[in-house]
Amino acid sequence: MSDCVLLGDRGYLSESIQLNLFHSVNIKLETPKRMNQLNYKPQAYVFRKYRKRIETLFSQLCGHFLIRRNYAKTFEGFKTRILAKITALTLVQYINKFIFDSPINNIKNQLI
């Protein structure tokens, strides 16, 4: 990746990491600042919207699809199980959007 903007978590506030990314591969790392930090300004709406979407997906993968609980014995088994869980989430979102015309993140709806 190069010449793009990455959205980071509040844990990636290190200016040295941000400068290194920018100077080496021209990546701008956007991290929201905490309210008690110097030079605080609210993050743009579009970034907040995408961050909320990403956090919701991670929460659903952890809560409903139990992505953290994985008893695979090999790396191939691990990849297969993670891919199956992400595919299931994507399929539910597709069904919500194109078949039921409901919000895609409502994954606990009864399908039949």
Secondary structure as UniProt FT lines:
FT   STRAND          4..7
FT   TURN            10..11
FT   HELIX           15..25
FT   STRAND          27..30
FT   TURN            35..36
FT   TURN            38..39
FT   HELIX           45..63
FT   TURN            67..68
FT   HELIX           75..94
FT   HELIX           95..99
FT   TURN            104..105
FT   TURN            107..108
//
